Amino acid sequence: MLFGGRLVYDTSWASYEETRYALTLRTMAATLPRLMGMAVRLSWQAGRRATAAVAVAEIGRGVAQAVGLLGVNSLLAVLLGPGSLDGRLRESLPVVLLVAVAAAVGALCSAASIRFTGPLEPRVERLAREMYLERAYRVEMAAMEDEEFHRLLQSAQFGADSARRMVGHCVAVISGLLSLVAAAGVLTVLHPVLLPMLAVMVVPSAWASLTVARRRYRSFHRWLQHVRASSMLSQLLTDTDAAAEVRVHGAGPFILEHFRGMSRAAEEEQTRLARLAARTGLLASALTGLITLATYLLLGALLWTGAMALAGAGAAVMAIRTGTGALDGLIRRVNYLHEESMHVADLNRLLKESADRQIPVGGRQLPARVREIRLEDVTFAYPGCEETPVLREVGLAIPLGGVVALVGENGSGKSTLVKLLCGLYAPQRGRILWDGVDAADADRQAVFERFAVVAQDHFRWPMTARVNVAISDTSAPLCERRLAEAAEHAGVDFVDELPRRWDTLLSRTFKGGHQLSGGQWQRLGIARARYRDGEILVVDEPTAALDAKAEERVFRQIRQLADAGQTIVLITHRMASVRHADLVHVLHEGRLIESGPPAELLTRPGGHFRELYELQAAAFGREQRPSGDGTPNGIPPQQDGASRG
Ligand SMILES: Nc1ncnc2c1ncn2[C@@H]1O[C@H](COP(=O)(O)OP(=O)(O)OP(=O)(O)O)[C@@H](O)[C@H]1O
């Protein structure tokens, strides 16, 4: 009910390139070099010296282990061999020394490996996260609203964490491989038949680990949206913005109940996975037990037939234990590596896909002084809603250097039109021309730079008041003079009353944070747009939360700005405010139905604008006295609308 259906995907995970292959022993062996390569590349990028140091330390550890094992073998051979006890003990001393040195070197190498892996891991995570974040904010708006891409964005966010863990697993895999080589070498020296037994012994646990990992990853992708939605529900109950409604409307129990239901469903999935994992693990343990038994029987048979000496058998037991331990650990780590690599693969796929969906860099320059922006036959539908265009065959002109108002009922497409104008979206059909330069070919950054926006739902940055204004232009160091000027313009006088003035943190979720009123936020939004000082100022319902005095002030200033040469694109439902416009475009259900100076539109019999105006005048105007210009509700007589010519 809350999300319009189940958020569990049955098959979508299968569309992911990386999961097309089944995770089997064979594929694991085949992909191991690639996975290791991925981890090594990441850590190489994060720190060459540390990566080299870890590699040397791990190789040293493996060599020390092999030397140690061979030393134990010779030690047993000496101790169990012929000769007097004294003689055997004397003979064993150098070997004991060798084993001790090997152990000490191994321990030193281990410590060095830990020492250098430690800082490497967070660095890898940071690098991967930076790549992720950088790509995320550079993609087109259309990509952000594409459900598939957004899901990839969500799953790839785990990639950075996984990349960090991959480094640790990779080190463990290298270490396990070297231990395995050492044990296998010793076993081959003792008796070659023992080597395949070592390999067979590990097959069941390898199979079990891979099966469990495959199930977990599949489940992760199926349940990703579900888990996200349920964590969002839990956040709603602690969100300060939702706190009032949660209490007054009594939404708490309702949300909690749904959270409980969703959590239970997720718990059931975890229970299912645990049940399957337990069953798989049990089966694997039984098989391993049988194979271990067969190995020791084989060892007994070798002793019995005299194919192997007692000392050799002792060393073989040690080597088998070392080898199986190493193999077991190796399989586990490769398995982890695999699991993590799937998330890193998600990150890689995101990097690749986002490269195709990046806002293009470069393009045609816009004319330095644009006279007009013209929309020609523009049709636009939001991503995923291609069947229902929001704008249909819209053709209109926005002359620069005046106030152009966009008027229409809710949902008629005004904000969407402005988003297209700013370059946030591209029309599916039609063109947006800047004095003949098609915006589709233009340098998008240059298009963005021309705009400053006071959006209807402008973002409330949970930062200081100062940053909330200055964030609109981070291309230069913060300028106090511009800040003061923007504040003066938007009437942000309330800052003086704030506990730390401009340095007051505007978020109640932090210690010392302060909450502003809706109108105060709106004034900050206006100051932000002013601080940016774009050539075209877009104001989308700039006065919705303002008191009458502040509203009057905003429109007066809009007029002043326009008189000073600034272009204003104004979206408003306040018909009285449209008197500030030089040109009005009226949208209805995504189509342009009227255009002209406001005074002219008001005289058009049966016109939509006139109808909207009269409706509003009926609601408000009768109670108001005629304004100074003699028209009800402040709407100007014709010559006012044409005054800017
Ligand atoms: N991001 C989006 N994805 C899909 N549809 C959207 C999106 N934003 C807006 N719409 C839809 O586009 C239509 C036009 O919305 P738009 O915000 O442009 O209207 P508007 O004229 O500015 O309305 P209002 O006066 O209420 O602000 C609406 O039907 C809305 O549901």
The ligand as an SDF file (V2000), in Angstrom:
LIG
                    3D

 31 33  0  0  0  0  0  0  0  0999 V2000
   10.2780   14.5060  -11.9890 N   0  0  0  0  0  0  0  0  0  0  0  0
    9.1010   14.1830  -12.5200 C   0  0  0  0  0  0  0  0  0  0  0  0
    8.8700   12.9430  -13.0050 N   0  0  0  0  0  0  0  0  0  0  0  0
    7.6930   12.6210  -13.5470 C   0  0  0  0  0  0  0  0  0  0  0  0
    6.6710   13.4760  -13.6730 N   0  0  0  0  0  0  0  0  0  0  0  0
    6.8370   14.7150  -13.2040 C   0  0  0  0  0  0  0  0  0  0  0  0
    8.0590   15.1380  -12.6000 C   0  0  0  0  0  0  0  0  0  0  0  0
    7.9390   16.4300  -12.2290 N   0  0  0  0  0  0  0  0  0  0  0  0
    6.6970   16.8070  -12.5990 C   0  0  0  0  0  0  0  0  0  0  0  0
    6.0510   15.7780  -13.1810 N   0  0  0  0  0  0  0  0  0  0  0  0
    4.6990   15.8170  -13.7300 C   0  0  0  0  0  0  0  0  0  0  0  0
    4.6950   16.7820  -14.7620 O   0  0  0  0  0  0  0  0  0  0  0  0
    3.4860   17.4940  -14.7600 C   0  0  0  0  0  0  0  0  0  0  0  0
    3.7920   18.9870  -14.7880 C   0  0  0  0  0  0  0  0  0  0  0  0
    4.4560   19.3090  -13.5870 O   0  0  0  0  0  0  0  0  0  0  0  0
    5.0570   20.7520  -13.3180 P   0  0  0  0  0  0  0  0  0  0  0  0
    5.7350   20.7050  -12.0020 O   0  0  0  0  0  0  0  0  0  0  0  0
    5.8460   21.1700  -14.4950 O   0  0  0  0  0  0  0  0  0  0  0  0
    3.7300   21.6080  -13.2610 O   0  0  0  0  0  0  0  0  0  0  0  0
    3.5190   23.0920  -12.8000 P   0  0  0  0  0  0  0  0  0  0  0  0
    2.7260   23.7470  -13.8750 O   0  0  0  0  0  0  0  0  0  0  0  0
    4.8100   23.7300  -12.4200 O   0  0  0  0  0  0  0  0  0  0  0  0
    2.6140   22.8420  -11.5230 O   0  0  0  0  0  0  0  0  0  0  0  0
    2.4520   23.6850  -10.1650 P   0  0  0  0  0  0  0  0  0  0  0  0
    1.7050   24.9260  -10.5040 O   0  0  0  0  0  0  0  0  0  0  0  0
    1.6550   22.7920   -9.3070 O   0  0  0  0  0  0  0  0  0  0  0  0
    3.8150   23.9510   -9.6400 O   0  0  0  0  0  0  0  0  0  0  0  0
    2.7000   17.0390  -13.5730 C   0  0  0  0  0  0  0  0  0  0  0  0
    1.6900   16.1710  -14.0150 O   0  0  0  0  0  0  0  0  0  0  0  0
    3.6850   16.2900  -12.7240 C   0  0  0  0  0  0  0  0  0  0  0  0
    3.0860   15.1930  -12.1320 O   0  0  0  0  0  0  0  0  0  0  0  0
  1  2  1  0
  2  3  1  0
  2  7  2  0
  3  4  2  0
  4  5  1  0
  5  6  2  0
  6  7  1  0
  6 10  1  0
  7  8  1  0
  8  9  2  0
  9 10  1  0
 10 11  1  0
 11 12  1  0
 11 30  1  0
 12 13  1  0
 13 14  1  0
 13 28  1  0
 14 15  1  0
 15 16  1  0
 16 17  2  0
 16 18  1  0
 16 19  1  0
 19 20  1  0
 20 21  2  0
 20 22  1  0
 20 23  1  0
 23 24  1  0
 24 25  2  0
 24 26  1  0
 24 27  1  0
 28 29  1  0
 28 30  1  0
 30 31  1  0
M  END
$$$$
